[in-house]
Amino acid sequence: MSESTSAATGESPQSESPTESAAVQAIRARWGADVDLAEENRGQWRVELRRREPLNDIVDHLVEEPSLRFDFCVDVTALDHYGEEPRFRAVYVLRSMQLREDLVLKVPVPEEDCWAPSLTGRFRTADWLEREAYDMFGITFRGHPNMIRILMPDIFEDHPLRKDFPMEGRMTDQEWAEWIIARAQREEA
């Protein structure tokens, strides 16, 4: 597309793409072969990795590099791309207070080998965030010290944010009410 065409349509020419953040440049310099995609959206950089294994090394570098100092784990969640392979993506949002910058890291998680690296050894905030992702999506976080459910009851065998989980659930309201009453009566005794 020519510059005159892009000016007429309101689109910016490709030559004006944003300069990669220092964090993305550092990731590309050391793990370039593992970077599938790096893109900026509204000031936030997102990096998708081809595999999950280098994630902890990348995060260690982002935390320990004095010019970056990604010192806070904002969120850990997942995406379900039902019908695609790999089905899931584990999503980690890190913040550098020093740079006032967020960085989103995504790793692929195949359904048949459903695990992602845990960041609990680096960030205390990752503990409950990873447990929530486990509870809702069924992704196990390797290295997590206490991978148990925190939102759904222990007897609940499904993961409600998976796209193949029925919107109306598997139990009727009456069945849930009976289960809750039975559990409350058991705890009173």
C-alpha positions in Angstrom: 0.0 0.0 0.0 1.4 3.4 -0.9 1.7 6.3 1.5 -0.9 8.3 -0.4 -3.3 5.3 -0.2 -2.7 4.8 3.5 -3.2 8.6 4.2 -6.6 8.5 2.3 -7.8 5.5 4.2 -6.6 6.7 7.6 -4.3 3.7 8.0 -0.7 4.2 9.0 2.0 2.9 6.6 3.8 -0.2 7.7 7.1 1.6 8.0 5.6 3.5 11.0 5.2 0.3 13.1 6.0 0.9 16.8 9.5 0.3 18.1 9.6 -2.9 20.1 9.9 -2.4 23.8 13.2 -3.1 25.6 11.6 -6.3 27.1 10.6 -7.6 23.7 14.0 -6.8 22.3 15.7 -8.7 25.2 13.4 -11.7 24.6 14.1 -11.7 20.9 17.9 -11.4 21.4 18.1 -14.5 23.6 15.0 -16.6 22.7 14.3 -15.4 19.2 13.7 -18.9 17.8 11.0 -19.4 20.5 9.1 -16.2 19.7 6.1 -16.9 17.5 4.6 -13.4 17.5 5.3 -10.1 19.2 2.8 -7.3 18.7 1.8 -4.1 20.4 -1.8 -3.2 21.1 -2.7 0.1 22.7 0.7 0.5 24.4 0.9 -3.1 25.7 3.3 -5.7 24.2 2.2 -9.3 23.7 4.7 -12.1 23.1 3.5 -15.5 22.0 6.0 -18.3 22.4 6.2 -21.4 20.3 6.7 -23.6 23.3 6.2 -23.4 27.1 9.6 -24.7 28.3 11.6 -21.5 28.1 9.1 -19.4 30.0 10.7 -19.5 33.4 14.1 -18.6 32.0 12.5 -15.7 30.1 10.7 -14.5 33.3 13.9 -14.8 35.3 15.7 -12.6 32.8 12.9 -10.0 32.8 13.0 -9.9 36.6 16.7 -9.9 37.1 17.8 -7.6 34.3 18.4 -4.1 36.0 17.2 -2.2 32.9 13.8 -4.1 32.9 12.9 -5.2 36.4 9.5 -6.8 35.7 8.8 -7.2 39.4 5.0 -7.9 39.6 2.8 -10.6 38.3 -0.5 -8.9 37.5 -2.4 -11.9 36.2 -2.2 -15.5 35.1 -5.1 -16.9 33.1 -5.9 -19.0 30.1 -7.6 -19.0 26.7 -9.5 -21.9 25.2 -9.2 -22.1 21.4 -11.6 -25.1 21.2 -11.2 -26.9 17.9 -7.6 -25.7 17.4 -4.4 -27.4 18.4 -2.9 -26.5 20.7 -6.2 -25.9 22.4 -5.1 -23.7 25.3 -2.9 -20.8 25.9 -1.6 -19.9 29.3 -1.4 -16.1 29.6 0.9 -14.3 32.1 0.8 -10.5 32.6 3.9 -9.0 34.1 4.5 -5.4 35.1 7.7 -3.4 35.4 7.0 -0.6 38.0 10.3 0.9 36.9 9.4 1.1 33.2 5.6 1.6 33.9 5.0 -1.1 31.3 3.0 -4.3 31.1 4.1 -7.4 29.1 1.8 -10.3 28.2 3.4 -13.6 27.6 1.4 -16.5 26.1 2.5 -20.1 25.9 0.8 -23.0 24.0 -0.8 -25.7 26.1 -1.9 -28.9 24.3 -5.1 -30.5 25.6 -3.4 -34.0 25.8 -0.5 -32.6 27.8 -2.3 -29.9 29.7 0.3 -28.1 31.8 2.0 -24.7 31.9 5.0 -23.5 33.9 4.3 -22.1 37.3 5.6 -18.7 38.3 5.0 -19.2 42.1 8.8 -19.5 42.7 9.2 -16.0 41.4 6.0 -14.2 42.3 3.8 -14.9 45.3 0.8 -13.4 43.5 0.9 -16.2 41.0 -0.2 -18.7 43.6 -4.0 -18.0 43.6 -4.0 -16.8 40.0 -2.6 -20.2 38.8 -5.0 -22.1 41.0 -8.0 -20.1 39.5 -6.8 -21.0 36.0 -6.5 -24.6 37.0 -9.9 -24.6 38.5 -11.6 -22.9 35.5 -9.6 -24.4 32.6 -8.0 -27.6 33.9 -4.4 -26.5 33.2 -2.0 -27.8 35.7 0.9 -25.5 36.6 4.1 -27.5 37.0 6.0 -26.4 40.1 3.0 -25.0 41.9 3.2 -25.9 45.6 -0.6 -26.5 46.2 -2.5 -27.1 42.9 -6.0 -27.5 44.3 -9.4 -26.0 43.5 -10.3 -22.7 45.0 -13.6 -21.7 43.3 -15.4 -24.9 42.6 -16.2 -27.7 45.1 -13.8 -30.6 45.3 -16.4 -33.0 43.9 -16.9 -30.9 40.8 -15.0 -32.7 38.0 -15.4 -30.3 35.2 -13.7 -27.0 34.3 -16.5 -24.4 33.6 -14.6 -21.9 31.4 -13.7 -24.6 28.8 -15.7 -23.9 25.7 -17.1 -27.5 25.6 -18.7 -27.1 29.0 -22.4 -26.6 28.6 -23.6 -23.1 29.6 -26.4 -24.5 31.7 -24.0 -26.7 33.6 -24.3 -30.4 34.3 -26.4 -30.3 37.5 -29.9 -28.8 37.8 -30.5 -26.0 40.3 -32.3 -28.6 42.4 -29.4 -31.0 42.4 -27.0 -28.2 43.4 -29.3 -27.1 46.2 -29.5 -30.6 47.6 -25.8 -31.0 47.4 -25.2 -27.7 49.3 -27.8 -28.7 52.0 -26.3 -32.1 52.4 -22.8 -30.7 52.7 -23.9 -28.1 55.3 -25.7 -30.7 57.4 -22.6 -32.9 57.3 -20.4 -30.1 58.5 -22.8 -29.3 61.4 -22.7 -32.9 62.7 
